[in-house]
């Protein structure tokens, strides 16, 4: 698990964020519209190093075993699920539920991706890639959030129904597909590092709708 300071530094990566009515934000860590939320996420990371929080946020101590953040755990028992739920509730309660999408949310997304990939029965390499990505999130503490892939309001109000889709297929190559479009983003996007794009968009690959992580 990284520290809050390490998370803070990761946000200075050249990301482009605009605030309605004000224009582009030079630095989301200091701008009045975004800095308070950044501080909340910094605190979320740092609680994992606070002795007062560790019994809530980390796995139980065992001799010779490192305590792991419950936020990035792969649950293997009912007790794991109960402890994860209590840890999520403890951090969410502090904001009266207004900050529901902490980096713990990214682990749940990644677990969902892994489960979906396994159910599709693809090649072992695809399953391994999904598992490695989830493990990488847990190892680094990287912040993943979610967008369904739906079109923006402007796209959905277009006169031509065929132009209302969020994305369209440009071309297919041996290396993959190229798409173009614009999607409506969901919560925490300005503060996360990765975004999983769901399958609501209109682009299909083979028999399945396309999803991706950016």
N, C-alpha and C positions, 0 to 999 in steps of 0.2 A: 504494500500500500504506500503510495506516495504521500508527501505532506501537503498541507494547504499551500505553502509557498511554492512548491513544485507545480501544483495545479495552476496557481496564479500566473506563473511564468509561462505555462503552456498556452495561455490565452493570448499571449503577445506573438501570434504566429501569422500576422498579416490578414486575419479574417476581416471581411467587409460586413458591417452591420449598420443599418439605417434606423433611425427613430422617426416615426411619423410626425411631421410638423417641424422637425429640427434638422433632418438631413443625416449625413454619414457621421458615425461615431469614430473618433480617432483612436480611442483606447477604452474598451468596455470595462476595464478594471478601475477607471477613474471617472468615467462619465456619470453624471447625476442620475440618469435614467437606468443605468445598468450596474453601477458599482455596489449597491446594497445587495443585490442578488449574488454577485461575485463573492462578496464577503460571507454570505450564508454558505455557499459551496466550499469556500476555504475552511470555514469552521467545521463543515461536515467531514472533510478529510482529517482535520486535526483532532477531532474527537476520538479517532481510533488510536491516538497516542496518549490520550488523557486517561489516567488510571481510574478516574471516577466513572468513565464510560466503558471501559474495556470488557467488563463482565456482561454488558448489554450488547456490544457491537462485535465482539470476537468469540470464536469458538472456545469451548471449555478448556482449561489448562490440563495438559497431559504430559507426563514426564517424557522428556526427549522429543517433544513435538511442538512445532511452532504454532502459536495461536493465529488463526486466519480470520480475516474480516467476513462476517456473516453476509455482508452485502454482495460478496463475490463467491459464495459457496455453491457447490453442486450438491443439493440435498440428497441424502441416501436413506433417510428415515423420517418418521413422523415427528420425532423430536427436533430434527434439523429444521423442518418446516415451521414448527412452533417457535423456535428460537429466532428464525429469520423474520417471521411475522412480528414478533415482539420488538426486534431491533428496528424494523421499518416503522412501526407505530411510534416508538420512542422518539425518533428523529422527526417524523412528520407532525407529531403533536405540538412541537415547539412553535410551529408556524400556523397552528390551527388548521392544518391540512392544505395550506396555500402553496407549499413547496412539496409536491408529491413526487416529483421526478428528480430524485437524486441519482448519483452514479450507480446506486444499487439497482435502479430500473434497467440500466444497460445490461446487467448480468441476466435479468429475467428475459430481456429481449433475445440475448445471445443463446440462452437455454432454449427458448422457443424456436429460434432458427435451427439449432442443432436437432431438436426433436422433429421439426418439419422435414429437414433434409433426410433424416433417418427413415421417416415414414414413406418418403418417395422412393426408397430403395435404389439410390443412385450408385455410382461407382464408389469404391472404398476411399478413393482420393478426395471426393467431394465431402464425404462424412468427416474425414481427417481434417480437411480445411476448416470446416465449421467448428470442429472441436478445438483446433489450434487457435482460432480467432477468440473463442470464449476464454480459453486458458490465458491468452495474451491480455485480454481485458482484466482478468483477475490478477495477473502478475504485475501489470503496470498501473492499475487503477484508472485506466483511460475511461472517459465519459462517453457512453453511447446513448443516444436517444432515438426517437421514432417519428416517422412521418408516414401516413398511410399511402401516399402516392396520388391522392385526389387532386384535381385541378384547382387552381385559384378561383376566386370569385369572378375575376375578369374573364377568365377562360369559359367558365360555366354560363356566362351571360352572352356569349357570342351568338350572333344570329344563325350562323351555319352550324347545325348539330354536329357535323363531322369535324368541326374545328374546336369542339369543346373538351376534347380529351386532354389530359395533363401532359401526355407524351406521345410521340409518334416514332415509329421505326424508320431510321434513315437508311441503314444498310446492315447486312450480315456478313461477317468474315469468319475465317477459320479461328481467329482469336476471340471472337465474341460478336456482340451486336453494338451498333451505334444508335443512340436515341437522342431526340431533341424535344424540348418542352419546358414547362414550368410547373412545379407542384406546390401545393399549400403545405407549409411546414407546421409542425406541432410544438409542444411545450419544450422549453429548455434549449432550443436549437442554438441561440446565440452563445450559450455557455458550454456546449458540448464540443467534442472533437470529432465524433463520428455520428452519422445519421443513417439509420436503417430505413430504406424506402420500401414500403409495403407494396402489395399487389393490386391496389385499387386502380392504378393507371391502366390504360388501354393496350399497352404493348404486350404482345405474347411471344414466347419463345417455344417453338414446338407446340405441345398441348397445354403449356402452363403460362400463367401471367408472370411477367418479369418483376423480380424484386432485386434489391442490391443494397450494399452498404458503401457510403461515401465519406 
